[in-house]
Amino acid sequence: MTDDRDDHEFSSGQGFGDPYEGFDIDPPEFHVDTNRVDPVDSRAVTDLLDERNLAADEVDAEQLLDVGLSYIGINRYEQATEALERAAQFADDEKIEQEARTNKGAAHAELEEFDAAIGAYREALNIDDDSEHAATAETNLAFALWESGRTEQALEHAERAVEVDPRFAQGWYNRGFFLLERGLAEDARNAFDNAIRLGFRNAEILEEKARALEELGEDDRAEELAEEADELRQEAEAEMLE
């Protein structure tokens, strides 16, 4: 939740610690003649996805949901919002509709279309505010509200996310971030500790926890965490270069 964050929680659930094992952002398998098409060419993947956009009377909502997630996987967020909106419209299963609307909101957020993102998340929560997708919708809604300057509402939905799923690590991280921004450093530290216990441990959360410890006057421990965050960031950068 730092200012330079550029990712949003999709229904892959990878977010921070795979809170939902059943979610999968991996694109569906395509039958491609690799002698004619480079399988890592994103334009070729887009062409294959376009072939799967069926006429309205032939729409398979679950398949179209996969198409939308595949567009997300290649950073084609505008196409993703269109596919996911169609999936939601034609879904007979409320779970599929809710997943489609939650991911549509996340795609809008990637485009910095936060009003549209907020609308999509609210539509998802109107379907079921206590389902397996609700915690993701709540925490994403909190982020979009924050980006729109509605900080008090953001904290409310961050709180709701961990009420829906107390084992949602990203939800605890977001809750800690918003609490810290409100000056509630002790509560923020507790939230960060919960996220870490649930498997979310990276440079970002260590930096935020260090900031909370500084507010609490625990400067030595804050410095240790800041150094650990730097080490984790360097390790991640080294892995990307391999």
C-alpha positions in Angstrom: 0.0 0.0 0.0 3.0 2.3 -0.4 2.7 5.1 -2.9 4.7 3.3 -5.6 2.5 0.2 -5.5 1.2 -0.7 -8.9 -0.5 -4.0 -8.3 -4.0 -5.0 -7.4 -5.5 -8.1 -6.0 -7.1 -10.2 -8.8 -8.8 -13.5 -8.2 -5.5 -15.3 -8.6 -5.3 -14.8 -4.9 -1.5 -14.6 -5.1 -1.9 -11.1 -3.6 0.1 -11.8 -0.5 0.4 -15.4 0.6 -2.1 -17.2 -1.6 -5.1 -16.8 0.7 -7.4 -18.6 -1.8 -5.8 -21.7 -3.2 -8.7 -22.2 -5.6 -8.1 -19.0 -7.5 -5.9 -19.1 -10.6 -4.8 -16.2 -12.8 -3.0 -18.5 -15.3 -4.3 -18.2 -18.8 -6.3 -21.1 -20.2 -4.4 -23.5 -22.5 -4.3 -22.6 -26.2 -3.5 -25.0 -29.0 -0.9 -23.1 -30.9 1.3 -24.2 -33.8 4.7 -23.0 -32.4 6.2 -23.3 -35.8 4.0 -20.3 -36.8 3.4 -18.4 -33.6 5.9 -17.4 -30.9 4.1 -18.6 -27.7 5.5 -15.7 -25.7 4.3 -13.0 -28.2 1.6 -11.1 -26.3 0.1 -9.9 -29.6 -0.4 -13.5 -30.7 -2.0 -14.4 -27.3 -4.4 -11.4 -27.8 -5.4 -12.7 -31.2 -6.2 -16.1 -29.7 -8.2 -14.4 -27.0 -10.2 -12.4 -29.5 -11.2 -15.6 -31.3 -12.8 -16.8 -28.0 -15.0 -13.7 -27.7 -18.2 -15.4 -28.8 -21.5 -13.9 -30.0 -23.9 -13.0 -27.3 -26.1 -16.1 -27.8 -23.1 -18.4 -27.5 -21.4 -16.9 -24.4 -20.0 -19.2 -21.9 -19.5 -17.0 -18.9 -16.9 -19.1 -17.2 -14.8 -19.3 -20.3 -15.2 -15.6 -20.8 -14.0 -15.0 -17.2 -10.9 -17.0 -18.1 -10.5 -14.7 -21.2 -10.6 -11.6 -19.0 -8.1 -13.1 -16.6 -5.8 -13.9 -19.5 -6.0 -10.4 -20.7 -5.0 -9.3 -17.2 -2.1 -11.7 -17.4 -0.7 -9.9 -20.4 -1.5 -6.4 -19.0 -4.3 -5.7 -21.5 -6.6 -4.2 -18.8 -9.0 -2.4 -21.1 -9.8 -5.6 -23.0 -10.0 -7.3 -19.6 -12.7 -5.0 -18.3 -14.8 -5.6 -21.5 -14.5 -9.4 -21.3 -15.2 -9.4 -17.5 -18.3 -7.2 -17.9 -19.7 -9.6 -20.4 -18.9 -12.6 -18.2 -20.7 -10.9 -15.3 -23.7 -10.0 -17.5 -24.1 -13.6 -18.9 -23.3 -15.5 -15.7 -26.0 -17.8 -14.3 -23.8 -18.6 -11.3 -23.6 -15.7 -8.8 -20.1 -16.8 -7.8 -18.9 -16.4 -11.4 -20.6 -13.0 -11.6 -19.0 -11.9 -8.4 -15.5 -13.0 -9.4 -15.9 -11.3 -12.7 -17.0 -8.0 -11.2 -14.2 -8.2 -8.6 -11.6 -8.7 -11.2 -13.1 -6.0 -13.4 -12.7 -3.6 -10.6 -9.0 -4.6 -10.2 -8.5 -4.1 -14.0 -10.1 -0.6 -13.8 -7.8 0.2 -10.8 -4.7 -0.8 -12.9 -5.9 1.8 -15.4 -6.3 4.3 -12.5 -10.1 4.4 -13.3 -10.9 4.4 -9.6 -14.5 5.5 -9.8 -15.2 2.6 -12.1 -13.2 0.3 -9.9 -15.3 1.3 -6.8 -18.5 0.7 -8.7 -17.4 -2.8 -9.8 -16.4 -3.7 -6.3 -19.7 -2.5 -4.8 -21.6 -4.5 -7.4 -19.6 -7.6 -6.5 -20.3 -7.1 -2.8 -24.0 -6.5 -3.5 -24.1 -10.1 -4.8 -22.7 -11.6 -1.6 -20.8 -9.7 1.1 -19.7 -12.8 2.9 -18.4 -15.1 0.2 -14.9 -16.4 -0.8 -14.5 -13.3 -3.1 -15.8 -10.8 -0.6 -12.6 -10.2 1.3 -10.7 -9.5 -1.9 -13.5 -7.1 -3.1 -13.4 -5.3 0.3 -9.7 -4.8 0.4 -9.5 -3.8 -3.3 -12.4 -1.4 -2.6 -10.5 0.1 0.3 -7.5 0.7 -2.0 -9.6 2.4 -4.6 -11.3 4.6 -2.0 -7.9 5.5 -0.7 -6.7 6.5 -4.1 -9.9 8.6 -4.5 -9.2 10.5 -1.3 -11.9 8.8 0.8 -9.6 7.7 3.5 -12.1 7.1 6.3 -14.2 4.9 4.0 -11.0 3.0 3.0 -10.3 2.0 6.6 -13.9 0.8 7.1 -13.6 -1.5 4.2 -10.1 -2.7 5.2 -11.6 -3.6 8.6 -14.5 -5.4 6.8 -12.0 -7.4 4.7 -10.4 -9.1 7.8 -13.8 -9.6 9.4 -14.9 -11.6 6.3 -11.7 -13.6 6.3 -9.4 -13.3 9.3 -6.8 -15.3 7.5 -6.5 -12.8 4.6 -3.0 -11.6 4.9 -3.3 -8.8 2.4 -6.3 -7.5 4.2 -4.3 -7.3 7.5 -1.5 -5.5 5.6 -3.9 -2.9 4.1 -5.6 -2.5 7.5 -2.3 -1.7 9.1 -1.4 0.7 6.4 -4.6 2.7 6.8 -4.3 2.6 10.6 -0.8 4.0 10.4 -1.9 6.8 8.1 -4.5 7.7 10.8 -1.7 7.9 13.4 -2.7 4.6 15.2 0.8 3.1 15.2 0.2 0.4 17.9 -2.9 -1.0 16.1 -1.0 -0.8 12.8 1.9 -2.8 14.2 -0.5 -5.5 15.4 -2.1 -5.7 12.0 1.3 -6.0 10.3 2.2 -8.7 12.7 -1.0 -10.6 11.8 -0.1 -10.3 8.1 3.4 -11.6 8.7 2.2 -14.5 10.7 -0.1 -15.4 7.8 2.8 -15.6 5.4 3.0 -12.1 4.0 6.6 -11.0 4.5 8.3 -8.8 2.0 10.1 -5.5 1.8 6.9 -3.4 1.7 5.4 -4.7 5.0 8.7 -4.6 6.8 9.1 -0.9 5.8 5.6 -0.1 7.0 6.2 -1.9 10.2 9.5 0.0 10.7 7.6 3.2 10.2 5.1 2.2 12.9 7.9 1.3 15.3 9.5 4.7 14.7 6.2 6.3 15.7 6.2 4.2 18.8 9.8 5.2 19.7 11.3 1.8 19.0 14.1 3.2 16.8 16.5 0.3 17.1 14.0 -2.4 16.0 12.8 0.0 13.3 16.3 0.3 11.9 16.7 -3.5 12.0 13.6 -4.0 10.0 14.5 -1.3 7.5 17.8 -3.0 6.9 16.0 -6.4 6.4 13.6 -4.7 4.0 16.6 -3.4 1.9 18.1 -7.0 1.9 14.8 -8.5 0.7 14.5 -5.8 -2.0 18.0 -6.5 -3.2 17.4 -10.2 -3.3 14.2 -9.7 -5.3 16.1 -7.5 -7.8 18.8 -10.0 -8.2 16.3 -12.8 -8.9 14.8 -10.7 -11.6 18.1 -10.3 -13.3 18.9 -14.0 -13.3 
